[in-house]
Amino acid sequence: MSMPFQPIPCTRCGQPVQPDPQAHGMWVDRWNGRYCGGDQRFPHQVPNAAGPLPPHQAPNAAAPFPTPPVPHAAPAKRTTAVWVVAGSALAVIVLIAVVAGVFLLRPGPGKPTAAGTSERSPQPVESSAVPRQQESQLPQSRQTEAEQTAPPYAPVPCDPKRPFGHRCFPPSTTGAEFLERIRKAENWICYRKGEKNRAGYETSRAECEAFNNKDRPYTLKASIGYDTDILQDDGPMQKVVISASTSGKNGGATVKETADFAVRVFDIALTHLWPDNEQLRTEAKQAFEKVHALCAKDVRPEDPVQMPSGYVVSCDPPVAIIINDAKGVPVTTRSYIIHLRAPYVYEVSNTD
């Protein structure tokens, strides 16, 4: 049934309640419940409620609900709120006074403190960033010092801004000058990267090449080129690629003949790569002998050999490739590939 009486909040649980039409002196919420939270120990109660408390309601009921309000409870709440606001305002005023006192009593720049020492003036905000900036540059500074003490021919970072990246040949050893020495001394034909060679194919790197098919039943082809840093097409030289190939009918050249030819081409490359540095040429030959012992037997070495200076030497054995020519005659080609390069980033620790 509808109750025209305006609901008022219960002083215990705050739920809107109305007089219970079924029981005088009792109050019900919108679910027709007579008790706060359904707990029969605590019936709904309103200020100045008419009628006595139910028999089971203790005048000073504890636990989680407050005691029944007295007629003057509402003014007491307002008085308490006023004291809380006044106390908060007073606390703020005291806090402001304390902060102001700290700044007023603090000695100025260079003035003695109570302990008799002189307090420094505050540093600019930018100064806090200086140590971090210097700290971030420490590894690069240490690397620069290491490079300054390293031999002038030793590998250097391909990109000076990335001191811990891949290594390249130093500026004193450039790929263009390297190939130019080969062209002049050996009379080989040289190509820029992307130019077409005598066979009509675009070269994948700058290189020089030569052919010889005299006094033997197979053709010799030698090529010496270089690759730059993988992140810089026009950057410093990172790798020297040496190729010695034999091609002929009736089986062509043997593995040993191709391997012997590769040794000759490797010597030519070393002569013009480091013309004034016998130490590096000796290191490279000793490293090549280790990998050549396997490649000459048509076996690929598992690992490259690193020179004391840091450069790395590896080889690919002369595996036979057989292709029929225009007349259907099988032609056997063997290519012995040698790589002489600066160390990659994961190999740098072996040289430091």
Secondary structure, 3 states (H helix, E strand, C coil): CCCCCCCEECCCCCCEEEECCCCCCCEECCCCCCEHHHCCCCECCCCCCCCCCCCCCCCCCCCCCCCCCCCCHHHHHHHHHHHHHHHHHHHHHHHHHHHHHHHHHCCCCCCECCCCCECCCCCCHHHHHHHHHHHHHHHHHHHHHHHHHCCCCCCEECCCCCCCCCEECCCCCCHHHHHHHHHHHHCCEEECCCCECCCCCECCCEEEEEEECCCCCEEEEEEEEEEECCCCCCCCEEEEEEEEEEEEECCCCCHHHHHHHHHHHHHHHHHHHCCCCHHHHHHHHHHHHHHHHHHCCCCCCCCCEECCCCCEEEEECCCEEEEECCCCCEEEEEEEEEEEECCCHHHHHHCC
